[in-house]
Amino acid sequence: MNNRVLPLIIALAVVAGCGQPATPGDAGTGAGAPATLTDADKAKIQESTDKFVAAFNAGDFDAMAACYTADGVLMPPNNPSVTGHEAIKAFIASMPKVKDFSITHDEIEGTGDRAIVYGKFAITFVMPDGTEVKDKGKFIEVREKQTNGSWLMTHDMFNSDMPMEGPAPAPVKKS
């Protein structure tokens, strides 16, 4: 076969095999894919976040841990991941007392019973000596819709926007 014809045949076969383009609402996964999140789903996710924030501000570690699935994973900065209600509750209880905690969602997206939530947080800790330490940062969560309609976290990762304490970096030498 001619060396110019074979690549053309392969290209036509690939294009023909691609089938129908994805339609809006199927997230590019083909016909039968679950629909994108509804406004009601997003409202339930916000409701779950509001419960988490209220529990954190109240120091209710049981209620906070209940916002995760039984095998949920919390991935805090500068620490190993913790898995499950008891480990999450113990980690949060080991933190300094919280005076004020807030979350703002930047985006809630997903399909079917899975959602990705990301946004920003602000927190004020009260240290054992009474001084207050403020922090702010960002987070990303994976949430899973439960049979009762609630949305629990399966994975939760956050980190600070504040610079780490330590020695100042060495000045950059100019050539």
C-alpha positions as CSV (number, residue, x, y, z in Angstrom):
1,M,0.0,0.0,0.0
2,N,1.2,3.5,-0.7
3,N,2.9,5.2,2.3
4,R,0.6,8.2,1.9
5,V,-2.6,6.3,1.9
6,L,-2.1,4.2,5.1
7,P,-1.9,7.3,7.5
8,L,-5.1,8.7,5.8
9,I,-7.0,5.4,6.4
10,I,-5.8,5.2,10.0
11,A,-6.9,8.8,10.6
12,L,-10.4,8.2,9.1
13,A,-10.8,5.1,11.2
14,V,-10.0,7.0,14.4
15,V,-12.4,9.8,13.5
16,A,-15.2,7.4,12.6
17,G,-14.6,5.4,15.9
18,C,-15.0,8.5,18.0
19,G,-18.8,8.4,17.8
20,Q,-21.2,11.1,18.9
21,P,-19.8,14.2,20.7
22,A,-20.6,14.6,24.3
23,T,-23.8,16.6,25.0
24,P,-24.2,19.2,27.7
25,G,-25.0,17.7,31.1
26,D,-23.1,14.4,30.6
27,A,-19.8,15.8,31.8
28,G,-18.1,14.5,28.6
29,T,-18.4,10.9,29.8
30,G,-20.8,9.7,27.3
31,A,-24.6,9.0,27.1
32,G,-25.8,7.6,30.4
33,A,-23.5,9.7,32.6
34,P,-25.1,11.2,35.7
35,A,-26.4,14.7,35.5
36,T,-24.4,17.7,37.0
37,L,-25.3,18.8,40.5
38,T,-28.6,20.4,41.0
39,D,-29.2,23.6,42.9
40,A,-30.7,21.5,45.7
41,D,-27.5,19.4,45.9
42,K,-25.4,22.5,46.1
43,A,-27.7,23.9,48.9
44,K,-27.4,20.6,50.8
45,I,-23.6,20.9,50.5
46,Q,-23.7,24.4,51.8
47,E,-25.9,23.2,54.7
48,S,-23.3,20.6,55.6
49,T,-20.6,23.2,55.5
50,D,-22.6,25.4,57.8
51,K,-23.0,22.6,60.3
52,F,-19.2,21.9,60.1
53,V,-18.4,25.6,60.7
54,A,-20.9,25.9,63.6
55,A,-19.5,22.7,65.2
56,F,-15.9,24.0,64.9
57,N,-16.8,27.3,66.4
58,A,-18.6,25.5,69.3
59,G,-15.7,23.0,69.9
60,D,-18.1,20.1,69.1
61,F,-15.6,17.6,67.8
62,D,-18.2,14.8,67.5
63,A,-20.4,16.9,65.3
64,M,-17.4,17.9,63.2
65,A,-16.3,14.3,62.7
66,A,-19.9,13.4,61.7
67,C,-19.4,15.7,58.7
68,Y,-17.1,13.0,57.2
69,T,-17.9,9.5,56.0
70,A,-16.9,6.7,58.4
71,D,-13.7,6.2,56.4
72,G,-13.2,9.9,55.6
73,V,-9.7,11.2,55.2
74,L,-8.5,14.6,56.7
75,M,-5.2,15.7,55.1
76,P,-3.9,18.6,57.2
77,P,-0.7,20.5,56.3
78,N,2.6,19.4,57.9
79,N,0.9,16.2,59.4
80,P,0.1,12.7,58.2
81,S,-3.4,12.0,56.9
82,V,-5.9,10.9,59.5
83,T,-8.7,8.4,58.6
84,G,-12.0,7.8,60.3
85,H,-14.2,9.6,62.7
86,E,-12.2,8.8,65.9
87,A,-8.8,9.8,64.3
88,I,-10.3,13.0,62.8
89,K,-11.9,13.9,66.1
90,A,-8.6,13.3,68.0
91,F,-6.7,15.5,65.5
92,I,-9.1,18.4,65.6
93,A,-9.3,18.1,69.5
94,S,-5.5,18.5,69.6
95,M,-5.6,21.9,67.8
96,P,-5.6,25.1,69.9
97,K,-9.0,26.5,70.9
98,V,-10.8,28.1,68.0
99,K,-12.3,31.6,68.5
100,D,-13.6,32.1,65.0
101,F,-13.8,30.0,61.9
102,S,-15.4,30.7,58.5
103,I,-15.5,29.2,55.1
104,T,-16.3,30.6,51.7
105,H,-17.0,28.3,48.8
106,D,-15.4,29.3,45.5
107,E,-16.9,26.5,43.5
108,I,-19.1,23.4,44.0
109,E,-19.1,21.0,41.0
110,G,-19.8,17.4,40.5
111,T,-21.9,14.7,38.9
112,G,-24.2,12.1,40.4
113,D,-23.3,11.4,44.0
114,R,-19.8,13.0,43.9
115,A,-18.9,16.6,44.4
116,I,-15.7,18.6,44.5
117,V,-15.8,21.7,46.7
118,Y,-13.0,24.2,47.0
119,G,-12.7,27.6,48.6
120,K,-11.1,29.7,51.3
121,F,-11.1,29.6,55.1
122,A,-10.2,32.1,57.9
123,I,-9.6,31.0,61.5
124,T,-8.5,32.6,64.8
125,F,-6.9,30.3,67.3
126,V,-6.5,31.2,71.0
127,M,-3.2,29.9,72.3
128,P,-2.7,28.5,75.8
129,D,-1.2,31.8,76.9
130,G,-4.3,33.7,75.6
131,T,-2.7,35.2,72.5
132,E,-4.7,35.0,69.3
133,V,-3.2,33.7,66.1
134,K,-5.0,34.3,62.8
135,D,-4.7,32.2,59.7
136,K,-6.3,32.0,56.3
137,G,-5.9,29.6,53.5
138,K,-7.6,27.3,51.0
139,F,-9.2,23.9,51.0
140,I,-10.5,21.2,48.6
141,E,-13.0,18.6,49.6
142,V,-14.5,15.5,47.9
143,R,-18.0,14.9,49.0
144,E,-20.3,12.0,48.6
145,K,-24.1,12.1,48.7
146,Q,-25.6,9.8,51.3
147,T,-28.9,7.9,51.1
148,N,-30.5,10.5,53.4
149,G,-29.6,13.3,50.9
150,S,-26.8,14.8,53.0
151,W,-23.3,15.3,51.6
152,L,-20.4,14.1,53.7
153,M,-16.7,14.6,53.1
154,T,-14.7,11.6,51.9
155,H,-11.5,13.7,51.6
156,D,-10.6,17.1,53.0
157,M,-7.3,18.9,52.4
158,F,-6.4,22.4,53.5
159,N,-3.3,24.6,53.8
160,S,-2.4,28.1,54.9
161,D,-1.8,31.1,52.7
162,M,0.4,32.5,55.5
163,P,4.2,32.2,55.2
164,M,5.9,29.6,57.4
165,E,7.8,30.9,60.3
166,G,11.6,30.5,60.3
167,P,14.7,32.3,59.1
168,A,14.3,34.7,56.3
169,P,15.4,33.4,52.9
170,A,18.9,34.4,51.8
171,P,19.0,37.5,49.5
172,V,19.3,36.8,45.8
173,K,22.7,37.8,44.4
174,K,22.6,40.1,41.4
175,S,25.0,39.5,38.6
